[in-house]
Amino acid sequence: MSLRLTRRRAAAAVLTAALLVPLAACGNDDKKGADSGAEATSSASGAPKADLTVLAASSLTDVFKEAGAAYEKANPGTKVTFSFAGSQELAAQVKQGAPADALVTADTKTMDGLSGDTGKPTVIAKNRLVIATGEGNPEKVENLKDLADPKLKVVLAAPEVPVGRYSQQILDAQKIEVKPVSQEPNVRAVLSKVELGEADAGLVYKTDAATATDKVDAIEIPDTENAIASYPAATLKASKHSEAAAAFVAWLSTPEAQKILQGAGFQQP
């Protein structure tokens, strides 16, 4: 083999090696980019990022706004949007295929009726009922029996609403017959009637009365005459963000979330 040919081959080998170096570097950069993309799908806490829609019972309106803000702060890049309504309305929305990721109702009965549409539910909080009256309790309502006074304008939630069911349950247990002037679609509507003076009294959750202490008084109902409301939370099988939805539902049972719920007057599950 000639000396000239040997030199040409050596030069070609050097040139090939020089070309391969930047290609290898590009390959490493591509891998880093792919890894970075994977990391971008998760928040600092490890929960997948997503825009979540959560259907929640009306009685959770105030506390869930606070909880949602706390969750978003702990999980940058995640946004939680709530849709509040009576649990029976939320159930109807789920059955109709409303786009949502998680559901929280004010009773286990409603949630159990959606077992084919949800993941396994977890009770995240409990609640109790009180008698809401106008500020200063002008009609001097003292107990459940007073609600039977025909001169008293009493408003209740409709019987298909969890708080309406609980209300009728405790009234029936005490053999008290109440003829409400109206039956409302959710607990906030009952509270509003009392706040506006359109009703003298109404049965609401303790936590709802606590949101309007400047407008209503809350008359406690003894435990022996009261009902306990349970709030189950579950992911929706139709969710397009199943992992992120599961992370949010799981978070509701964490100490941070429980502190917010109990600060609003909810009881431990």
C-alpha positions, 0 to 999 in steps of 0.5 A: 500500500502506498504512503499516499493512500495510507495518509488519505485513509488516516485523514478520513478517519480523523474527519469521521471522528470529528463529525461524530462528536457533535452528533453524540452531543446532540443526542445527549441534548435531545435526551435532556430535552425529553427528560425536561419535558417529562418533568414539566408534566409534574409539579414540585410535589410530584403530582401531575400538572393539569387543569382540573374541574371538581364538582362539589356540594354547595356547602363546600363553597367557601372552604374549597375556594381556600383549599383550592388556592392552597393546592395550586400553591403547593402544585405550581402549574395545576389549576383547580376550578370548582362547580358548586351545586346541590349534590343531586344536581351534581349527580345529574351532571355526572350522568349527563356526561359533564366534563369533570375530573372529581366529585365531592358530595354531601352524603354517601347515598348520592355518591353510592348511586354513581358507583359506575361513574366514579373511582372508590370514594373516600370520606374527607369530612363530616358535618352537623345541622343547626337551626339558622335564624335571623340575626338576634333570633327575633322569633326566639327559636330555641329548639327543633320543636319550635319549628312546628309553630305555624306562625313561624316561616320555616324553609328547608331544603328539598327532600332529594337534597342531602341536607333536606334528607338530613333535616327530615330525618331529624324532624321525623325522629323527634315526631315534629311536623314542619310545613316549610314555606319553601323547599330549596335546591341546596343548603346555600339557598336555605341560608339565603332565605334566612339571611334576607328575612324571607324566612324566620328559620331554616335547617342548614349545616353548621359550617354554612351558618358560620359563613354568615355570622353577621346575618344569622344566628345558629341554634345548636341541635343536641347530638342526640337529636342531630344527624351526621353528614359525611362528605365522600370524594372520588375521581370520575372515570370519564376524567381526562386527567385521571392521575392529577384528579387522583392526586387532588382527591388524595390530598383532601385527606392530608393534614394540610387539607384537613386543617383547612376543612376543620378550620371552617368547622368541618369535623374529622372524617 
